[in-house]
Amino acid sequence: MSRRNGEPKYIMLINEVRAWITSEKLRPGQQLPTENDIASQFGISRQTVRQGINELVHEGILYRIQGKGTFVQSTSRERTPATNVIAVVTTYISDYIFPSIIRGIESVLSPNGYSILLLSTHNDFNEERRDLMTVMEKQVDGLIIEPTRSAIPNPNLAHYFTLIDRNIPIVMLHTTYPQLPIRCLRMNDVESSKLVTQHLVDNGHVRIGGIFKNDDRQGVFRLKGFVETLMNHRLQIEPTFIHVYKTEEKSSVAHQYFNKFKSSSPDARPTAIVCYNDEIASELVHLFQTNGILVPDSVSVVGFDNMQPFTRQINNKGWITTIEHPKFEMGTKAAELLLEAIQESRKGASGRYGEDFVFPSILVPGSSTDSIRESGSTSHKDSSSQPVTAVETP
Amino acid sequence: MSRRNGEPKYIMLINEVRAWITSEKLRPGQQLPTENDIASQFGISRQTVRQGINELVHEGILYRIQGKGTFVQSTSRERTPATNVIAVVTTYISDYIFPSIIRGIESVLSPNGYSILLLSTHNDFNEERRDLMTVMEKQVDGLIIEPTRSAIPNPNLAHYFTLIDRNIPIVMLHTTYPQLPIRCLRMNDVESSKLVTQHLVDNGHVRIGGIFKNDDRQGVFRLKGFVETLMNHRLQIEPTFIHVYKTEEKSSVAHQYFNKFKSSSPDARPTAIVCYNDEIASELVHLFQTNGILVPDSVSVVGFDNMQPFTRQINNKGWITTIEHPKFEMGTKAAELLLEAIQESRKGASGRYGEDFVFPSILVPGSSTDSIRESGSTSHKDSSSQPVTAVETP
């Protein structure tokens, strides 16, 4: 073994093993001598041998088989044959932002020769488990999945461990399970929520309420950004103005919130409300409008996800003030990152996962917000109420 | 209003208001003119007036009273008189790391004239709620609190909102609720777990298992660091080797894990196990030893929190390999940060909260780990098995 001055011994070993492989003294699939044999052959410690071998395993040049030993990786590691099927598992399929996301995924995967196995969880752990079992059965080449109730402990972790162990590339949408080192494409929910709450503060609102989902991490982080903005401006943080809900309450939460305040005097209710998403915001606007509380004149309402034109129009002239969601672009980007991960995995690259891909937070001002009058109700909108950070959608 | 060239109008307004206060034209507690009056007086838009006032509120120079208007802050904002009582709420009081943490807190607060109201939650939401109500009743000057089951949605958020709204300084121990912008003092649990798992990999282990708590964020992040390390080294991630548990299972989890493997052949069980903490690790070592499975000869075990000498000795000669926990120092630092926050709050500073205070991750090698023999069992310890990143405790 040739040793350059000052070079650590394990680096020399690495170079030696590389030379064996280049010279085909060791061919793909062949077993390395034992650590003890290598150690005594080169007069180095077993610890040093292990350090060198770990590094080469890490680089994907060698691999270990439990109880057998260490082997030379083939250029494309032997694996189950490609099925050209990618599983896409979202909470919902045909509603809200999901058709656009799925179209985005499809627009990249189809031209690359993949078909899509489309599954949904309805944000339910049992359905997620069933979906994960289907994914394993079908031996898909990769998985794009949106976590289910990411803010509570997941009972299906063992299935994810199996997928990771089988080296099936995974990317996640909107958030990740905090236990799992899996790459995700997401919004910055804290920043988005600060942006939309700041918009209300800039419009003079001081009694600001909110409705947040509490069983997924998006809702948890949106609540944090909301509270942080109120704290920064030393505005009132009134517990009765802040309502958290879980998935099961989704269809009733806007009613619950409205009922709390429908008989209150204008002074005793919030003048502006941050809603978990445009779906909830749209329902709440409808309830206010049909009960004689005018939006944005008496109350401003904001949401997330920019669902115009599918949400209700405000006074037949505009949409809900909201935060942009990349939808189709999130789909295309997710598919691209998954295809990259599949390529990497075929090349036998290490199991390291990439950084989260975070989309920018962009405020989309609409007709559901207005600046407040001194009296506590809101004045007519004037163009100067739009902060410079806001970007109009084209 | 004097305007320097190019200076934004709201900055000029800010300087003008500062001048009013310095010249005592406006005294502490006095009300500002309405936004409309200021706008017409200076010929600027109400939006600009609001921007300037927001900034001064943010700086703690002005404050708003809902429905009344904007006022000049007194140098020390009027607040409930100091009680010189600090509440300290931990999950446990007399066990494990908690006596040391509480001694650390006491060592700083006592000399500063504070007495301590000591409460515990036993990681139970009902007890946490009762404690928070006591904290509000006693009108404490500040709160040091360890979150309860931080990995599941907290039902007591409204009480935290009330405390934040009352401007009661809070610092958290070990982790924070992800919904709440509250400063915390913590370990880097992902990094610590990577360090302790890497120690096992460096010792040649390839079949590594783990026991992790799933209802607090420390356990969630330790699981993540563990899985990430196995992925990086392309080691087996065997679902049956990884066990998650919740608080109620605390006293039985080591037994459960041991029972899974007590009848397995050595080839079918992990050769090393990462435990959520030294308490679990100590129990597991005891179960192995008393059933003829030698630690570290047949199985290596690691923990977190460095509870020597309170955990079981290994073969009467050393302790469990673990990650350092600052204990007393965490207590003193928490008390210092809280006292700073109380000072800031008395000066009427803004509600911004500081960055998390993160203690360094330090591996403490012990006698419960050893490097593995080719056969799959472990060899006798040799000093070269200690990685350079490890730091011996004094």
Interface residues (C-beta under 8 A of the other chain):
Chain A: T34 E35 N36 S45 R46 Q47 R50 Q51 N54 V57 H58 G60 Y63 R64 Q66 G67 A151 I152 P153 L157 A158 H159 F161 T162 I164 D165 P178 Q179 L180 P181 V201 D202 G204 V206 R207 F212 N214 D215 R217 V220 F221 L223 K224 V227 E228 M231 N232 H233 R234 L235 Q236 I237 E238 P239 T240 I242 V244 K246 D267 S350 G351 R352 Y353 S371 E374 G376 D382 S384 S385
Chain B: T34 E35 N36 S45 R46 Q47 R50 Q51 N54 V57 H58 G60 Y63 R64 Q66 G67 A151 I152 P153 L157 A158 H159 F161 T162 I164 D165 P178 Q179 L180 P181 V201 D202 G204 V206 R207 F212 N214 D215 R217 V220 F221 L223 K224 V227 E228 M231 N232 H233 R234 L235 Q236 I237 E238 P239 T240 I242 V244 K246 D267 S350 G351 R352 Y353 S371 E374 G376 D382 S384 S385
